[in-house]
Amino acid sequence: MSTLVIRSRRILIEGELRPAWIAVRNGVIAAIGGPEELGRTNDLCDFGDAVVMPGLVDTHVHINEPGRTDWEGFATATRAAAAGGVTTVIEMPLNSIPATTTVEAYRLKAAAAEGKLAVDVGFWGGVVPGNTAELRGLHEAGVFGFKCFLVPSGVPEFAADRLPVLGRRRRWLLCSSLCPAGSLGGGDPLAPGSAQPPRWLGGLGQVRLRARPHLSLRPALF
């Protein structure tokens, strides 16, 4: 059974860069150790000072294929992800034509990705007016979640929906929204409590909108 050993003077382990090695057997990490613990091996990849770290997961990627492949397609998008250390991407449901708002569209997108992927890829489904009956089928087909817009998305095939309607389905949704001008009030948008929920959020407007806590969840990695 062949074991690949990866060695570097900068391997990210428990939040610290340190000299170490990683043994990989059948595509799975079998052992991690310090440089003094490494015995003789014939299958060694020494990366010197290059950083070795877990692959990143990007959950917001627009690949746009099929329909707008000239913007970005699966082949170039996933190769670029791999070059940047991203090993999994979750692809957004809009900008491709058709948008991923029906089971048939999902199957077309999955077929378009065949043979072109350099990293692991998953898909979001979309919520638009009139596709309620498709949501269960999309979930069962394998989408990781759903995305909707509360204002125009920028492409005609992915129309905005409204949270009061979606909230009644009692499901978690990833909602991307640019609030209408003036709906959040004046003052510093990052000041705690300065952003008031717009009236068009209906009963879900009890949630206060604050930007600084949102930013604090996204610290710099390096």
Buried (B, 14 or more C-beta within 10 A) or exposed (E): EEBBBBBBBBBBBEEEBEBBBBBBEEEEEEEEBEEEEBEEEEEEEEEEEEEBBEEBEBBEBBBBBBBBBEEBBBBBBBBBBBEEEBBBBBBBBBBBBBBBBBBEBBEBBBEBBEEBBBBBBBBBBBBBEEBEEBBEBBBEBEBEBBBBBBEEBEBEBBBBBEBEEBBEEEEEBBBEBEBEEEBBEEEEEEEEEBBEBBEBBBEEBEEEBBBEEEEEEEEEEE
